[in-house]
Amino acid sequence: MQGSPVSPPLFEPARALPEAGAYDVVVCGGGTSGFPAAVAAAREGAKVALIERYGFLGGVPTASIMPCWHGLSRHHSGLLTEFAQRVADFDQGPNPFENDHIEPETAKMVMLEMLIEAGVEIHLHNWLAGVTREGSRVTGVITESKSGRRVFRARAVVDTTGDGDVAAAAGADYMKGRDGKLQGMTLRFRIGHIDLARYFAWMSENRGFFRGITDERLAALKSAAAAEKAFYIGADFSPLYAEHPEIPNLPEGSYFNVSCLRPGEFSVNATRIYGVDGTVEEDLTRAEIVSRRQAYAIWRFLRRRIPGFEKSMIVDVPAQIGVRETRCILGDHVLTEEDCRANREFPDSVMTTRIAFDIHDVDRYVIETLKGVVDVPYGCFLPRGVEGITVAGRTLSCDHVANSTIRKMETAFQSGQVAGTAAALAALAGVTPRELPVSRLQAHLEKAGLYVSQEARYRQSEVVLGRRRDEPTGIVAGKNVTVHEPREAVSAA
Ligand SMILES: Cc1cc2nc3c(=O)[nH]c(=O)nc-3n(C[C@H](O)[C@H](O)[C@H](O)COP(=O)(O)OP(=O)(O)OC[C@H]3O[C@@H](n4cnc5c(N)ncnc54)[C@H](O)[C@@H]3O)c2cc1C
């Protein structure tokens, strides 16, 4: 916790904390990685509590309305594919297998139903406030809620807060960003009542502001819109922003990327703020204020300047700004950029991830898609020096560059399945996650349909990501590498 020391020191009186319950596994944070962690742990037979600060589930894809699940349509393993199928069957919004998009309200509802079906005890409106420990072993978590301060006892805890709040409270080491500089934050928002026909016509005449708009692409966008299917458009209006000094608060160094998930409505990725840390309250408050002003400034600009937006309105600014990067908990293994570039294999691998670096640093954007996948070893899930806990999601143990691929939803989700399964197996066997034999974990994950390693991926699927098993695993160095100046439009996440 940050803040200046109170002088003279102020101590809260000690008090006995009521127990909310005792569980095999307590999953902390019901977002991208927390949802699969809780489902996976419960399916192993563990008694599971899931703790979430908001009144709904999902994390970034719902609380920050991030609908682009890159790679989902090409993903064919484990709980993520099952979740995507459930989203498709729910039949509200786009089919994720067709275009990698999931409508946020659908995600909230499908996650809720799957957790209930799995028998997970859901605790919403609970803020994680600390841990209980015996020596170096975490034995539970403390939460604050309308019911007051309470303890959830746990044989194993999973930290899926995105920020590593629980692991940090337990004393785990962590690092932040590139030399302490964190990736920028973005508050998405939705604009409705857009006249798409007028916008497409203007687009056709002003292609310089858009990325990759050929006649074919424009025709594809029009037919997607006519069929009410999801589509994505990358643009950069910042040269036009410069012509509107009368509109205050327009962002600098940002693009105008949109996903269309509902007719006549854009989910907009266009605001940007740097130099803020998502684990510092004052920074978060400033980021929300600055980016909300940016959102309204962008909308005013669009209404004034861009055909099709004349009658548009902002229909939603989500619960919170999207935080790309905070703590990376340092584990027994720290996945590095070099591990990724070498498509490294590890004997204790428990999952794989496609490699697509996507770094929104203050002075540079890096978008780099590499070939193949990399193994993620179990050590990335085990915070050094702390027992009884696994971590998952964007807080997984890795360096700044590797984090930019680990943070993607496809990977964060899979890591949740791994961390939840490990916690459950350890709790049920009466050992710590670190003592759990990795071969046992790998066997359970394979049974649940996850590719635990590159080797397993190629064994179970003849053709993966367009590459056959007998092809060399090396990447094409420098291919598909783009280092952008902040003003350039990129397909960014
Ligand atoms: C602006 C933006 C754009 C992105 N674009 C893409 C993209 O196009 N494609 C892609 O694949 N990925 C994208 N990402 C990355 C991806 O969305 C995230 O990295 C990923 O969703 C993080 O998953 P997570 O489980 O670690 O955290 P989250 O999904 O954030 O889940 C954390 C959960 O923990 C809860 N929580 C946190 N702290 C506490 C606490 N103290 N007490 C109780 N509950 C707590 C939160 O409310 C939340 O539900 C983007 C991210 C951002 C911010």
The ligand as a Tripos MOL2 file, in Angstrom:
@<TRIPOS>MOLECULE
LIG
   53    58     1     0     0
SMALL
NO_CHARGES

@<TRIPOS>ATOM
      1 C1         -6.7540   -1.2040  -23.6100 C.3       1 LIG1
      2 C2         -6.4020   -2.6680  -23.7300 C.ar      1 LIG1
      3 C3         -6.5030   -3.2730  -24.9530 C.ar      1 LIG1
      4 C4         -6.2070   -4.6310  -25.0780 C.ar      1 LIG1
      5 N1         -6.3590   -5.2200  -26.2900 N.ar      1 LIG1
      6 C5         -6.2050   -6.5630  -26.3930 C.ar      1 LIG1
      7 C6         -6.4960   -7.2130  -27.6200 C.ar      1 LIG1
      8 O1         -6.8730   -6.5840  -28.6050 O.2       1 LIG1
      9 N2         -6.3330   -8.5550  -27.6740 N.ar      1 LIG1
     10 C7         -5.9190   -9.2780  -26.5990 C.ar      1 LIG1
     11 O2         -5.8290  -10.4990  -26.6970 O.2       1 LIG1
     12 N3         -5.6160   -8.6760  -25.4400 N.ar      1 LIG1
     13 C8         -5.7520   -7.3350  -25.3090 C.ar      1 LIG1
     14 N4         -5.4680   -6.7090  -24.1360 N.ar      1 LIG1
     15 C9         -4.8370   -7.4690  -23.0530 C.3       1 LIG1
     16 C10        -5.8080   -8.2920  -22.2250 C.3       1 LIG1
     17 O3         -7.1180   -7.7960  -22.3150 O.3       1 LIG1
     18 C11        -5.4090   -8.3150  -20.7390 C.3       1 LIG1
     19 O4         -4.0190   -8.3650  -20.5880 O.3       1 LIG1
     20 C12        -6.0040   -9.5510  -20.0590 C.3       1 LIG1
     21 O5         -7.4060   -9.5020  -20.2210 O.3       1 LIG1
     22 C13        -5.6150   -9.5650  -18.5870 C.3       1 LIG1
     23 O6         -6.1940  -10.6900  -17.9640 O.3       1 LIG1
     24 P1         -6.0240  -10.8800  -16.4060 P.3       1 LIG1
     25 O7         -6.8290  -12.0680  -16.0190 O.co2     1 LIG1
     26 O8         -4.5940  -10.8550  -16.0420 O.co2     1 LIG1
     27 O9         -6.6550   -9.5660  -15.7530 O.3       1 LIG1
     28 P2         -8.1570   -9.0270  -15.8080 P.3       1 LIG1
     29 O10        -8.8960   -9.5580  -16.9650 O.co2     1 LIG1
     30 O11        -8.0580   -7.5600  -15.6330 O.co2     1 LIG1
     31 O12        -8.8110   -9.6600  -14.5030 O.3       1 LIG1
     32 C14        -8.4780   -9.2310  -13.2060 C.3       1 LIG1
     33 C15        -9.7190   -9.3660  -12.3320 C.3       1 LIG1
     34 O13        -9.3660   -9.1860  -10.9680 O.3       1 LIG1
     35 C16       -10.2310   -8.2460  -10.3640 C.3       1 LIG1
     36 N5         -9.4520   -7.5820   -9.3160 N.ar      1 LIG1
     37 C17        -8.3060   -6.8790   -9.4840 C.ar      1 LIG1
     38 N6         -7.8390   -6.4620   -8.3050 N.ar      1 LIG1
     39 C18        -8.7100   -6.9040   -7.3670 C.ar      1 LIG1
     40 C19        -8.7620   -6.7690   -5.9590 C.ar      1 LIG1
     41 N7         -7.8170   -6.1260   -5.2780 N.pl3     1 LIG1
     42 N8         -9.8120   -7.3340   -5.3170 N.ar      1 LIG1
     43 C20       -10.7760   -8.0060   -5.9930 C.ar      1 LIG1
     44 N9        -10.7680   -8.1620   -7.3410 N.ar      1 LIG1
     45 C21        -9.7350   -7.6190   -8.0160 C.ar      1 LIG1
     46 C22       -10.6320   -7.3200  -11.4970 C.3       1 LIG1
     47 O14       -11.8240   -6.6330  -11.2240 O.3       1 LIG1
     48 C23       -10.7510   -8.2940  -12.6570 C.3       1 LIG1
     49 O15       -12.0250   -8.8820  -12.7580 O.3       1 LIG1
     50 C24        -5.7710   -5.3630  -23.9620 C.ar      1 LIG1
     51 C25        -5.6750   -4.7500  -22.7280 C.ar      1 LIG1
     52 C26        -5.9950   -3.4120  -22.5950 C.ar      1 LIG1
     53 C27        -5.9230   -2.7790  -21.2470 C.3       1 LIG1
@<TRIPOS>BOND
     1     1     2 1
     2     2     3 ar
     3     2    52 ar
     4     3     4 ar
     5     4     5 ar
     6     4    50 ar
     7     5     6 ar
     8     6     7 ar
     9     6    13 1
    10     7     8 2
    11     7     9 ar
    12     9    10 ar
    13    10    11 2
    14    10    12 ar
    15    12    13 ar
    16    13    14 ar
    17    14    15 1
    18    14    50 ar
    19    15    16 1
    20    16    17 1
    21    16    18 1
    22    18    19 1
    23    18    20 1
    24    20    21 1
    25    20    22 1
    26    22    23 1
    27    23    24 1
    28    24    25 2
    29    24    26 1
    30    24    27 1
    31    27    28 1
    32    28    29 2
    33    28    30 1
    34    28    31 1
    35    31    32 1
    36    32    33 1
    37    33    34 1
    38    33    48 1
    39    34    35 1
    40    35    36 1
    41    35    46 1
    42    36    37 ar
    43    36    45 ar
    44    37    38 ar
    45    38    39 ar
    46    39    40 ar
    47    39    45 ar
    48    40    41 1
    49    40    42 ar
    50    42    43 ar
    51    43    44 ar
    52    44    45 ar
    53    46    47 1
    54    46    48 1
    55    48    49 1
    56    50    51 ar
    57    51    52 ar
    58    52    53 1
@<TRIPOS>SUBSTRUCTURE
     1 LIG1         1 GROUP 0 **** ****
